Each structure stands twice: as structure tokens, then as C-alpha cells.
């Protein structure tokens, strides 16, 4: 399989009724407009990519609780720059069912929580997964807080993180996909880090009454995957995702001449099967120590490991 990297197109708004605008000033992309519903702000992109040194600024307001963006163009997102939220304390959700790679230079400047996913839909309180990754949304009904993710594909897209994703203390960092590989650093001091891979045709609920954070997977009937606009999404396989992006610097995951995805340190071949989770690098949810204390904060460093069909919650 060819591993020639291609230069990703920048961030461009989708030509739909969401009203997202993107203004480029050098290496800065200011994202405005969108559609507001209650305390939620929705954006729709045709492409969402960042090269090293580039910044995506999601501009918000103090009364906006959640910013939710979808990528509809059918191409995977390659993010190797800074994503930040300016103007308010908003959570950020980014959804691209075709696949997402966060490169070694990917980083965050987000005041609240961050979720990145290859789901085909995001559900809300008392709403049946109304924010669809593809097609028309009735934004007037998408109120309340995000509460679940729908993977209405037989082979959900893959998600790879090689970057340093760090949030403020007490926030939630979530990575969800059909196959999820983390070789970078994840940090949410005193908060929650959730890494979950699911098989096709599943619903993943991330919050339930009385629990700080919980997971529940509901499997759809196989025939339901043939219905609706989600069936038209062409999610990239893991080898395709890894070889089409500008990630020739990857040191922990490579694609060999036979097209197999291989863990560099162990030469272990990763099955390109939805429901596979690979974790290495550093995952840290420890609370920073008191400056007057002689004890240091603990972080968890994972050797390359593999989980089949499991969500890993720290």
C-alpha cells in the first residue's frame, strides 16, 4: 500500500443550512456563525484539517454551553495543529465518521471538555440522536446536553491520536471510534479520560442519572444499518487512514508493505476490526500536588497494549 502523504485541504464550511463561516488570517482559522439551539452551537464543515503551526479558533459566547461540529465531506480529518475555544467556557465536540488523525503536533486550548469521535450521530437529553453526521438536521430540537453517540455503520471510522491533548482540571476528555489508537499524551487532572472503541451498529451512552460518567453500549439489529443516510458514509479503514495523512513521522504505529498496521516496538499486527483499542503513551487524570507538598502527582504511562471491544475509562 502506498504511503505517500497528501497535503490536506484546510478548514472549509459545508454548503448547507448550518451557516458556519471560516475566516482565514495566515495560519489562523476563525470559526463563527453556525446555528444556535438553546445553549448549543452547531457547525458543519466540508473539510476539517490543520497542518503544523495552524490554529482553529472556535469563537463562542459566555452563554454557549456546547459547541458541536460535524465533517460532512467524506474525507478523514488530519489535525496536526492547535484547536482552541475563545470567548466562553464551552465544551467542544468534533465528529467525522470518515476517520480522524490527531498528529504529534496536535494540541488543545479548550476551557471545558473535549470529545472527538467517528460516530454517525450525537444524541441529546430526550432526543433520538438528532445531530446527524450526514444529511439535514432539525436544530430546533437539539437542546439540552449531549448524552450519547450512534455508530450506524457496519465498519465505523478509526481514530488515532499521537498528540498532546491536555485539558483544565476537572474536565472530560473523550476519544470514541470504531478503532481507537492513542500513542500520545492525554491529560485531564482530576477529571475523566474515556477511550472507547465500538463495533458497528452501536449506541454508546456516556452519561446516566446519578453517575459522574458511565458507558452503555446498545447494539442495533443488522438490518437497521441498511437504512438512512448513514449507510452512504464511506469510513476509511485503519491502513487507509494512516497512509493517506501527513504522518510519516509516526513512531509507534506504521503500515507495512502488505498493508498491515503494525505496532513498531513489538511488531504486533493490529487487526483492522471495529472494537479494537490500542493505548500507549501517557494518560494522566491525577490532581496536581499542593505546591507545599513534597509528594508528586502521579501519571499513568502505558506500554503498547490492546483491548478488544472494550472502552477504557481512567
Secondary structure per residue as TSV (DSSP state, phi and psi in degrees):
chain	resnum	aa	ss	phi	psi
A	1	X	-	360.0	132.4
A	2	X	-	-66.3	140.4
A	3	X	-	-117.7	25.6
A	4	X	-	-72.6	119.4
A	5	X	-	-71.0	148.8
A	6	X	-	-115.8	146.0
A	7	X	-	-76.7	120.8
A	8	X	-	-73.2	143.3
A	9	X	-	-70.5	155.1
A	10	X	-	-75.2	-166.9
A	11	X	-	-78.0	123.9
A	12	X	E	-133.0	139.0
A	13	X	E	-73.7	152.9
A	14	X	-	-78.4	149.4
A	15	X	S	-88.2	71.9
A	16	X	S	-137.9	-165.0
A	17	X	T	-91.8	13.5
A	18	X	T	-77.0	-30.7
A	19	X	-	84.0	19.4
A	20	X	E	-69.4	137.3
A	21	X	E	-122.7	145.1
A	22	X	E	-129.3	117.8
A	23	X	E	-110.4	120.3
A	24	X	E	-96.4	130.3
A	25	X	E	-129.8	92.7
A	26	X	T	66.6	-120.4
A	27	X	T	-94.5	10.4
A	28	X	E	-105.4	134.3
A	29	X	E	-118.7	109.4
A	30	X	E	-92.3	120.1
A	31	X	E	-104.3	118.2
A	32	X	E	-134.0	-170.7
A	33	X	E	71.0	-131.2
A	34	X	-	82.0	-172.1
A	35	X	E	-122.2	129.5
A	36	X	E	-99.4	138.7
A	37	X	E	-139.6	106.1
A	38	X	T	63.2	-126.4
A	39	X	T	-95.3	11.7
A	40	X	E	-105.8	142.0
A	41	X	E	-122.7	127.0
A	42	X	E	-111.7	139.1
A	43	X	E	-126.7	151.0
A	44	X	E	-133.6	125.1
A	45	X	E	-118.1	145.5
A	46	X	E	-80.6	-40.4
A	47	X	E	-135.6	147.3
A	48	X	-	-141.1	100.4
A	49	X	-	-140.6	149.0
A	50	X	B	-137.9	130.2
A	51	X	-	-87.6	167.9
A	52	X	T	-58.0	132.8
A	53	X	T	91.3	-7.3
A	54	X	-	-96.3	155.2
A	55	X	E	-132.4	133.2
A	56	X	E	-103.2	116.8
A	57	X	E	-103.0	109.2
A	58	X	E	-85.5	109.2
A	59	X	E	-88.3	127.8
A	60	X	-	-134.2	-173.2
A	61	X	-	-132.3	159.1
A	62	X	T	-59.4	-23.7
A	63	X	T	-93.5	11.1
A	64	X	-	-100.4	117.0
A	65	X	-	-83.0	-44.0
A	66	X	E	-131.2	135.4
A	67	X	E	-110.2	126.8
A	68	X	E	-125.6	123.0
A	69	X	E	-120.5	139.7
A	70	X	E	-120.8	154.3
A	71	X	E	-117.5	117.7
A	72	X	-	-107.5	-5.9
A	73	X	S	-73.9	-9.7
A	74	X	S	88.4	0.4
A	75	X	S	-106.6	147.1
A	76	X	-	-65.8	155.5
A	77	X	E	-97.7	132.8
A	78	X	E	-118.0	106.6
A	79	X	E	-112.3	114.6
A	80	X	-	-129.0	26.8
A	81	X	S	-134.0	-155.4
A	82	X	E	-99.3	131.2
A	83	X	E	-109.4	126.0
A	84	X	E	-140.6	157.3
A	85	X	E	-116.0	126.9
A	86	X	E	-126.1	135.8
A	87	X	S	107.7	-9.5
A	88	X	S	-170.9	177.9
A	89	X	-	-101.9	58.5
A	90	X	-	-94.5	141.9
A	91	X	E	-73.1	151.5
A	92	X	E	-124.1	130.7
A	93	X	E	-121.3	129.0
A	94	X	E	-125.3	124.0
A	95	X	E	-126.8	124.2
A	96	X	-	-142.9	104.0
A	97	X	T	-66.8	-16.7
A	98	X	T	-75.1	-21.2
A	99	X	-	132.2	154.6
A	100	X	E	-142.7	132.1
A	101	X	E	-120.3	127.3
A	102	X	E	-105.3	111.8
A	103	X	-	-77.0	-178.1
A	104	X	T	-63.0	-25.6
A	105	X	T	-97.1	7.7
A	106	X	-	-71.0	136.8
A	107	X	E	-151.8	169.3
A	108	X	E	-128.3	145.2
A	109	X	E	-135.2	78.0
A	110	X	-	-122.4	128.5
A	111	X	S	-74.5	-16.8
A	112	X	S	-128.1	-140.6
A	113	X	-	-89.8	160.7
A	114	X	E	-136.6	133.5
A	115	X	E	-132.3	130.8
A	116	X	E	-125.9	133.7
A	117	X	E	-152.5	154.5
A	118	X	-	-105.5	25.4
A	119	X	-	-66.0	164.9
A	120	X	S	-100.9	-2.7
A	121	X	E	-168.8	153.2
A	122	X	E	-123.2	127.8
A	123	X	E	-94.9	162.9
A	124	X	E	-130.1	169.1
A	125	X	T	-53.3	123.9
A	126	X	T	59.1	31.4
A	127	X	E	-137.9	140.0
A	128	X	E	-90.7	72.4
A	129	X	E	54.0	53.8
A	130	X	E	-74.0	-25.3
A	131	X	E	-86.7	96.1
A	132	X	E	-88.7	145.1
A	133	X	S	-70.4	-29.1
A	134	X	S	-129.9	141.2
A	135	X	S	99.3	-168.0
A	136	X	-	-92.4	136.7
A	137	X	-	-112.5	144.7
A	138	X	-	-95.1	88.9
A	139	X	G	-65.0	-24.0
A	140	X	G	-61.8	-23.1
A	141	X	G	-93.9	-4.5
A	142	X	-	-96.0	72.0
A	143	X	-	-114.4	167.9
A	144	X	S	87.9	-163.0
A	145	X	-	-103.1	143.8
A	146	X	E	-57.4	135.7
A	147	X	E	-133.4	-4.4
A	148	X	E	-171.5	167.2
A	149	X	E	-130.9	138.9
A	150	X	E	-110.7	130.3
A	151	X	E	-114.3	81.4
A	152	X	-	-93.4	51.1
A	153	X	S	-137.0	151.6
A	154	X	S	-73.0	-28.9
A	155	X	S	-131.4	86.9
A	156	X	-	-61.6	152.9
A	157	X	-	-63.9	157.6
A	158	X	E	-93.3	156.7
A	159	X	E	-133.1	126.7
A	160	X	E	-127.0	130.9
A	161	X	E	-121.6	123.8
A	162	X	-	-114.4	-2.1
A	163	X	S	-91.7	-173.1
A	164	X	E	-106.7	97.0
A	165	X	E	-101.4	111.0
A	166	X	E	-128.7	134.5
A	167	X	E	-118.0	168.4
A	168	X	-	-69.6	159.5
A	169	X	T	-55.3	137.5
A	170	X	T	84.7	1.9
A	171	X	-	-95.3	170.1
A	172	X	E	-109.8	132.3
A	173	X	E	-118.0	121.4
A	174	X	E	-130.0	129.9
A	175	X	E	-123.5	117.9
A	176	X	E	-132.6	131.7
A	177	X	E	-166.1	-179.6
A	178	X	S	-69.7	-43.0
A	179	X	E	-129.2	131.8
A	180	X	E	-125.5	126.9
A	181	X	E	-124.4	124.3
A	182	X	E	-119.5	118.1
A	183	X	-	-118.7	5.6
A	184	X	S	-101.9	-153.5
A	185	X	E	-114.7	132.0
A	186	X	E	-122.3	129.5
A	187	X	E	-142.8	127.5
A	188	X	E	-147.3	77.9
A	189	X	T	-55.2	123.7
A	190	X	T	70.2	6.7
A	191	X	S	-110.4	-146.3
A	192	X	E	-131.0	137.6
A	193	X	E	-118.8	122.4
A	194	X	E	-120.2	124.0
A	195	X	E	-121.8	115.4
A	196	X	E	-139.1	133.8
A	197	X	E	-116.9	136.6
A	198	X	-	-129.0	154.1
A	199	X	-	-79.0	169.4
A	200	X	S	-64.7	153.4
A	201	X	S	69.2	43.0
A	202	X	E	-125.6	154.8
A	203	X	E	-113.0	128.6
A	204	X	E	-115.3	111.9
A	205	X	E	-96.3	132.1
A	206	X	-	-104.2	-11.3
A	207	X	-	-144.6	143.1
A	208	X	-	-138.8	153.0
A	209	X	T	-56.3	135.3
A	210	X	T	84.3	-1.0
A	211	X	-	-124.0	140.1
A	212	X	S	-64.0	-46.5
A	213	X	S	-159.2	132.2
A	214	X	-	-149.2	164.2
A	215	X	-	-125.9	141.3
A	216	X	E	-146.6	123.9
A	217	X	E	-107.3	125.7
A	218	X	E	-115.6	126.4
A	219	X	E	-93.3	133.1
A	220	X	-	-79.8	161.5
A	221	X	-	-70.8	144.1
A	222	X	G	-57.2	-35.9
A	223	X	G	-67.9	-21.8
A	224	X	G	-68.8	-20.3
A	225	X	G	-73.7	-14.8
A	226	X	G	-89.6	-3.8
A	227	X	S	-107.0	151.0
A	228	X	S	86.5	173.9
A	229	X	G	-71.0	-23.5
A	230	X	G	-59.5	-27.5
A	231	X	G	-65.0	-17.0
A	232	X	G	-88.0	-2.9
A	233	X	-	-77.0	129.4
A	234	X	-	-105.1	86.4
A	235	X	-	-72.2	136.4
A	236	X	-	-71.9	145.4
A	237	X	-	-71.8	165.0
A	238	X	H	-60.2	-44.9
A	239	X	H	-61.3	-41.2
A	240	X	H	-62.7	-41.6
A	241	X	H	-62.6	-43.2
A	242	X	H	-73.6	-29.5
A	243	X	H	-94.4	-14.8
A	244	X	H	-91.4	-10.2
A	245	X	S	-97.2	167.2
A	246	X	S	-84.5	69.4
A	247	X	-	-127.8	38.7
A	248	X	T	-65.8	-11.8
A	249	X	T	-82.2	-5.1
A	250	X	-	-56.1	130.9
A	251	X	S	-113.6	-13.0
A	252	X	S	-110.5	-24.7
A	253	X	E	-133.3	126.6
A	254	X	E	-133.7	169.4
A	255	X	E	-117.4	122.8
A	256	X	-	-83.0	-178.9
A	257	X	T	-63.2	-23.3
A	258	X	T	-86.9	-2.0
A	259	X	S	87.4	9.6
A	260	X	-	-84.5	141.1
A	261	X	E	-85.3	126.9
A	262	X	E	-125.8	136.6
A	263	X	E	-76.9	119.3
A	264	X	T	-58.5	-46.0
A	265	X	T	-68.1	-29.7
A	266	X	T	-117.6	-6.5
A	267	X	T	59.8	22.7
A	268	X	E	-77.5	129.8
A	269	X	E	-82.8	130.2
A	270	X	E	-90.7	124.5
A	271	X	-	-66.2	128.6
A	272	X	-	-82.7	65.6
A	273	X	-	-126.4	129.5
A	274	X	T	-55.3	143.0
A	275	X	T	98.2	8.4
A	276	X	E	-101.3	131.2
A	277	X	E	-121.9	130.5
A	278	X	E	-120.9	127.1
A	279	X	E	-128.4	128.2
A	280	X	E	-144.6	-163.9
A	281	X	E	73.7	-144.4
A	282	X	E	-126.3	130.8
A	283	X	E	-123.7	117.8
A	284	X	E	-131.7	117.5
A	285	X	-	-121.7	15.4
A	286	X	-	-71.2	150.0
A	287	X	-	-83.0	131.1
A	288	X	-	-55.7	142.6
A	289	X	-	-71.0	157.3
A	290	X	-	-61.1	130.2
A	291	X	T	-55.0	-24.6
A	292	X	T	-87.3	-7.4
A	293	X	-	-84.9	150.5
A	294	X	S	-90.6	-3.7
A	295	X	-	-88.1	144.2
A	296	X	-	-101.5	153.1
A	297	X	-	-70.5	145.0
A	298	X	-	-98.2	141.8
A	299	X	-	-127.0	157.2
A	300	X	E	-105.2	121.9
A	301	X	E	-108.2	128.1
A	302	X	E	-107.5	129.3
A	303	X	E	-68.6	168.1
A	304	X	E	-58.0	124.6
A	305	X	E	-142.8	162.4
A	306	X	E	-134.7	132.9
A	307	X	E	-121.2	129.9
A	308	X	E	-96.8	115.8
A	309	X	S	63.7	32.1
A	310	X	-	-129.6	147.7
A	311	X	E	-91.6	142.6
A	312	X	E	-116.6	118.5
A	313	X	E	-118.7	128.8
A	314	X	-	-117.8	360.0
